[in-house]
Amino acid sequence: MTKRAESKYKINRRLGVNLWGRAKSPLNKRDYGPGQHGQRRKKPSDFGVQLMAKQKLKGYYGNISEKQFRKYYDEAVRRRGDTSENLIELLERRLDAVIYRMKFAITPFAARQIVNHGHVTVNGKRVNIPSYLVKDGDIVELREKSKQMVVVLDATQSGERDVPEYIEVDHRAMKGRFLRAPKFADVPYPVQMEPNLVVEYYSR
């Protein structure tokens, strides 16, 4: 198992949730944190609950850096409307998140790698920045030479997840369209997310 996979599953155990709803998660066998003190349970403080909510949301999107996640929060505050809804919208517009939602990758980590390695085009132009924000109506497609990659074919055939309604995708053509920004209620998280607590954490 790669270091990245190990750390990915460690996030699951540390947070005590199967973050991506995967059958492979070690949490399915050991539902306590890693390390010798992992089985100690204590009631978290209000700060602890807010921190956990932030770590869950940050971890879900491929463990985004704290600096970048804070930027999303600042942008969500700057925009009109509900800050927690704005935050979810920004995260779901990330190109790696869109690739994951289209089922071109089995995990957000794999989606980030696919984008990084230059396998993706947006409206016909190659984009290799995972944090690129996709706009409503944008066409996202895998490059011709990338459409037969085993990891991609395996992901599209996986029954673990469904494609959400704010995205349309053609798995034969390996292309899709980002239809609209989702509301928090539209996003198919396998675990309970609490973006309102994330907002509370940063607005302290």
C-alpha positions in Angstrom: 0.0 0.0 0.0 1.4 3.4 -0.9 2.1 6.1 1.7 -0.7 8.2 0.2 -3.2 5.3 0.6 -2.0 4.7 4.2 -2.4 8.3 5.2 -5.7 8.4 3.4 -7.1 5.6 5.5 -5.5 7.0 8.6 -7.7 10.1 8.1 -10.7 7.7 8.3 -9.6 6.2 11.5 -8.6 9.5 13.1 -12.0 11.0 12.4 -13.9 7.8 13.2 -15.9 7.8 10.0 -15.7 6.0 6.6 -15.2 9.4 4.9 -15.7 8.2 1.3 -18.0 5.2 2.0 -15.5 2.7 0.7 -15.7 -1.0 1.4 -11.8 -1.0 1.6 -11.7 1.4 4.6 -10.0 -0.2 7.6 -12.6 1.6 9.8 -15.0 -1.2 8.8 -12.8 -3.6 10.9 -11.4 -1.2 13.5 -13.7 1.7 14.4 -11.3 3.5 16.6 -8.4 5.9 16.0 -4.8 4.8 15.0 -2.0 4.5 17.5 -1.8 3.1 21.1 -4.2 5.6 22.4 -6.7 5.2 19.6 -9.3 3.4 21.7 -9.6 6.1 24.3 -12.9 7.9 24.0 -13.7 11.3 25.5 -16.5 13.8 24.9 -15.1 16.6 22.7 -15.5 20.3 23.6 -17.4 22.7 21.3 -14.1 23.7 19.7 -13.3 20.0 19.3 -16.7 19.4 17.5 -16.0 22.4 15.2 -12.5 21.2 14.5 -13.7 17.7 13.7 -16.3 19.1 11.2 -13.5 21.1 9.5 -11.1 18.1 9.3 -13.9 15.9 7.9 -14.8 18.4 5.1 -11.1 19.2 4.4 -10.2 15.5 4.4 -13.1 14.5 2.1 -11.8 16.6 -0.8 -8.4 14.9 -0.8 -7.1 16.5 2.3 -6.7 20.0 1.0 -4.0 22.1 2.6 -5.1 24.4 5.5 -4.0 27.5 3.7 -6.1 26.7 0.6 -9.1 25.6 2.7 -9.0 28.9 4.6 -9.0 30.7 1.2 -12.2 28.9 0.3 -13.7 30.0 3.6 -12.7 33.7 3.0 -14.1 33.6 -0.5 -17.4 32.0 0.8 -17.7 34.9 3.3 -17.0 37.5 0.6 -19.8 36.1 -1.6 -23.5 37.0 -1.1 -25.8 34.4 0.5 -25.2 31.6 3.1 -21.5 31.2 3.8 -21.8 27.4 4.4 -23.6 26.9 1.1 -21.1 29.1 -0.7 -18.2 27.0 0.8 -19.8 23.7 -0.4 -20.3 25.2 -3.9 -16.6 26.3 -4.1 -15.4 22.8 -3.1 -17.7 21.1 -5.5 -16.5 23.3 -8.4 -12.9 22.1 -8.0 -11.9 20.2 -11.1 -10.7 17.2 -9.1 -14.0 17.1 -7.3 -15.9 17.2 -10.6 -13.7 14.3 -12.0 -14.5 12.4 -8.8 -18.3 13.1 -9.1 -18.2 12.0 -12.8 -16.8 8.7 -11.6 -13.6 9.0 -13.6 -11.7 8.3 -10.4 -12.4 6.0 -7.5 -11.2 8.5 -4.8 -10.6 12.3 -4.6 -6.9 11.5 -4.3 -7.0 9.5 -7.6 -9.0 12.4 -9.2 -6.3 14.9 -8.2 -3.6 12.7 -9.7 -5.5 12.4 -13.0 -5.8 16.1 -13.3 -2.2 16.7 -12.2 -0.9 14.3 -14.9 -2.7 16.3 -17.7 -5.4 13.8 -18.6 -8.3 16.3 -18.4 -9.6 19.0 -20.7 -12.2 21.7 -19.8 -14.0 23.1 -22.9 -11.3 21.5 -25.1 -8.3 23.0 -23.3 -6.0 20.9 -21.1 -6.1 21.9 -17.4 -3.7 20.3 -14.9 -4.6 22.3 -11.8 -6.9 20.3 -9.4 -8.2 23.4 -7.7 -9.4 25.0 -11.0 -13.0 26.1 -10.5 -15.4 24.7 -13.1 -18.2 27.0 -14.2 -21.8 26.2 -15.0 -22.1 24.5 -18.4 -18.4 23.7 -18.7 -17.6 20.5 -20.6 -15.1 18.2 -18.8 -13.5 15.4 -20.8 -10.6 13.0 -20.6 -8.0 13.3 -23.3 -8.2 10.7 -26.1 -5.1 8.7 -24.9 -6.4 8.7 -21.3 -9.9 7.3 -22.0 -8.7 3.6 -21.8 -6.7 3.8 -18.6 -7.6 0.9 -16.4 -8.0 3.1 -13.3 -10.6 5.2 -15.1 -12.5 2.2 -16.6 -12.6 0.5 -13.1 -13.9 3.7 -11.5 -16.7 4.2 -14.1 -17.9 0.6 -13.5 -17.8 0.9 -9.8 -21.2 0.5 -8.0 -20.0 2.4 -4.9 -21.4 5.8 -6.0 -23.9 7.4 -8.3 -23.4 10.5 -10.4 -25.2 13.4 -8.7 -28.0 15.3 -10.6 -26.0 18.5 -11.0 -23.6 16.8 -13.3 -24.3 14.9 -16.5 -21.8 12.4 -17.9 -21.4 10.0 -20.8 -19.1 7.2 -19.7 -18.7 5.8 -23.2 -17.4 9.2 -24.5 -15.6 9.9 -21.2 -17.0 13.4 -21.0 -19.5 15.3 -19.0 -21.0 18.7 -18.2 -21.1 20.6 -14.9 -24.7 21.7 -15.1 -25.0 23.9 -12.0 -23.6 24.7 -8.6 -25.2 22.3 -6.0 -26.8 23.1 -2.8 -25.5 21.4 0.3 -28.5 19.1 0.3 -27.7 17.9 -3.3 -24.2 16.7 -2.5 -24.1 12.9 -1.9 -21.7 12.8 1.1 -21.6 9.2 2.6 -21.1 10.7 6.1 -22.8 13.7 7.8 -21.0 16.9 7.0 -21.6 20.1 9.0 -20.4 23.1 7.0 -22.1 25.4 9.5 -19.7 24.2 12.2 -16.8 24.9 9.8 -18.0 28.4 9.5 -18.3 28.7 13.3 -14.7 27.3 13.6 -13.2 30.0 11.3 -15.4 32.9 12.6 -14.3 32.5 16.2 
